[in-house]
Amino acid sequence: MKRILILLVCTVLSSFSFSQERKAPAYPLITHDPYFSMWSFTDRLTDESIRHWTGSEHPLVAVVEVDGTLYRFMGQLEKAYNQLLPTSDNGNYEVRYSLSEPQSGWIEVDFDDRNWKTGSAPFGNRNGQVKTPWDGPDLWVRRSFDLANNDLNDLFLKIDHDDNIIVYLNGEIIYKHSGWTEEFKYHEIQDSIKKRLKKGKNVLAMHIINTAGGTYLDAGIVKEKKQKGREILVAEQTGLEFEATQTSYSFKAGPVDLDLTFTSPLLLDDLDLIARPVSYVTARVNASDNKDHRVKIWIGASSTLAVHTPSQEVVTEKYSEDGLQLMKAGTIEQPLLKKSGDGVRIDWGYVYIAVPASQNSKQFLSAGSMPFGGLSENDTQITADKMTGRSLMMNTVLDYGKVGKSSKEQYVMLAYDDLYSVQYFGENLQPWWNKSGNNTIEDEIQKASDDYVSIISRVQAFDKKLRKETTEVGGNKYAELCIMAYRQSVAAHKLLESPQGELLFMSKENYSNGSINTVDITYPSSPLYLIYNPDLLKGMLNGIFYYSESGKWKKPFPAHDLGTYPLANGQTYGEDMPIEEAGNMIISTAAIAKVEGNAEYAKKHWDVLTTWAEYLVKEGFDPADQLCTDDFAGHLARNANLSIKAIMGIGAYAMMADMLGDQETAARFRKSAEEMVPKWMKLADDGDHYALTFDGKGTWSQKYNLVWDELLGLDLFPKEVADKEIAFYLTKQNKYGLPLDSRRDYTKSDWVIWTAVMTDNDRDFETLVAPMYRYAVETPSRVPISDWHDTKNAEKQNFQARSVVGGYFMKLLEKKLK
């Protein structure tokens, strides 16, 4: 395992500078499913709070005590605030508001707003969260308040808004932002503005604009509460390593070295293991000066891991069971499967923090941030076994006793029991690990504890194998991309069993529209699962097959999705993608047949596959104006790459018919596909390349769908087609990659990898892949890697944390199929 050194100069109050050989846009820490997913968005673990993949804070904080001196080595301690002007989570308040543009001077204290309406905050259209409905387009708000306190230091605007907003305090701008937030953010009010505050009447004035979709406004002013306690230094981070299933950090805390490893044991050939929602945080310490030192580690997990918004009230509990010490937290409300959408965190079920009783660890509950003194020998803090409130802390203290040159290791387990995971055509489904309904999360945590040593050994062996085989087929940069993609792709799914007894591996279309089981998300992610467990790809297809075969979906092509996560009750996307999804389903099924060496899975669904294949024969060659998987680029008629998908789909159906012994059907569909190829070459020909559309001379696009011609052994297109395209693409690259097509500078990194696999020249493959790696390590968008980015500035184009990066494994799949 390659060690990455991070050189830094560290003092308590100074800023840090460092250099690092490699990095990722964000680092997976706890990754299991679309809700139980925690990441570090920075290279140094202490620079920011730990976050959910959406960007919302999921505080996980750790401090090591060495001979009485405290060093923070993970996350940031939560700040506490006094409410000067409370927001709705701390009290009710009314404001004056107008839906029409007011006269000039409306931001001033003495403006006459008596003709404005009066309404209670929050404003907007978030389900269950607003008191005054507002859908846009504009809202003007004035919140007047009297000020009696002269201490105006450390003031912050506390605001949650959707969308664009300008905020004024006594006529001066204190905040301006284009975009939206999904939780409260704190923005310090500058001294020059605070001077305008005065005893008596003041006004907070806001103008918010709704650009599309959701609306929301809730804002106030708070004062930071200075917390008393022991001084906490910042540990020096000296190393960072990440592999497919583990992320590890190294620190120096005075005379003690500390290694911290996060393990999510997502081994795809073990369904029970990947379904078990338990991750490990392992802390190993040793003295670097050959002396003995007294060492304790405090790890604090916030109850916000179990809420959609921090304002939700939770109950926390501490207890012991069968060799485990446990703490759990969940909302009081428990709105089971009530929320659906993209930027949604789970607010039902319970998060658990557990340690084996044999470690003799100390656990306790507290309100707010770290209970200073909680690590000390003479700690007399008394906490209840049960607490109710907001943003409570579940604390675990690992006591290592005296630590010398030999290392000592302890671990903490984080788990989540979502009770019911998905609603599937009206029926609430329990997670795979409890599909019988007779299991408990304590059982799963106990298994995780009992198997700790063997699981760590297994994941380390897998990580080593994955790095080796991806390096061998594609080089170091390709291997790094696959390692970045692995946990991200797997954790964007949920493993379940359908009421019909079939495996379901249901994706969430993260940071796009929140669809569940999107077919054109399944298709690009498929290489990863075809390599390590094709049953999981079947689990992505089963729900779509059922939707058509049950008669619930009646069209002659597949649905785009099954709903909006976690409600899989039928398609909610506003428009069909007929050729796209028909091709995706047939090709994916054929790929399973190719990997397994038989078409038995296809045989189960042959009637509906036939319907879709016939549709492609009729409608697929010269596509009408419609969307494809790259729907962000808009509608496109006569799409040459979509036509290739139809041809691949028809050829793949013929391949499966042949495997099933139906030679007549195989010959008929094979002939249809073969006849389309020369027509395609003629219509798409544009000299030294093939065009974006059949009537679009002077245009071009990546023909990534063509990759299946060789991988499935269809051999429909002459080799010269791919060779000509690759030669042309090599002339069109920008610093951060090959654009998707001639219309814009953005690209899709998964498609670039597919396109690169179309060459049989290793040098050309590496030339196309290298900019994808450069993008990954240089992008300013510090989020779980975006598959859609600008090829000139490396900025993400909205998407993040999506499962489609499983498509990076296409080069490794090529080796498997060959």
ABEGO torsion letter per residue (X at the ends): XBBBBBBBBBBAABBBBBBBABBBABBBABBABAABBBBBABABAAABBBBBAAGBBBBBBBBBBBGGBBBBABEBBBBBBBBABBBAAAEBBBBBBBABBBBBGAABAABBAAABBBBBOBBEABBGABABBBAOABBBBBBBBBBABABABGBBBBBBBOBBBBBBBGGBBABBBBEBBABBBBBBBBAAAAAABBBEBBBBBBBBBBABEBBBBBBBBBBBBBBBEBBBBBBBBABBBBBAABBBBBBBBEABBBBBBBBBBBBAABAAAAABBBBBBBBBBBBAAGBBBBBBBBBBBBAAAABABAABBBBBBBBBBGGBBBBBBBBAAGBBGABBEABBBBABEBBBBBBBAAAGBBBBBBBEBBBBGAABAABABBBBABBBEBGBBBBBBBBAEBBBABBBBBBBBBBBBAGBABBBGGBBBBBAAAAAGABBAAAAAAAAAAAAAAAAAAAAAAAAAAAAAAAAAAEAAAAAAAAAAAAAAAAABBBBBBAAGBBBBBBBBBGBAGBBGBAAAAAAAAAAAAAABAAAAAAAAAAAAAAAAAGABABABBBABAEBOABBAEBABABBBAAAAAAAAAAAAAAAAAAAGBAAAAAAAAAAAAAAAAAAAAAAABBBBBBBABAAAEBBBGBAAAAAAAAAAAAAAAAAAAAAGBAAAAAAAAAAAAAAAAAAAAAABAEABBBABAABBGBBBBBAAAAAAAAAGAGABBAAAAAAAAAAAAAABBAAEBBABAABABBBAAAAAAAAAABABAAAAAAAAAAAAAAAAABABBBBBBABBBAAAGBBBGBBGBAAAAAAAAAAAAAAAX
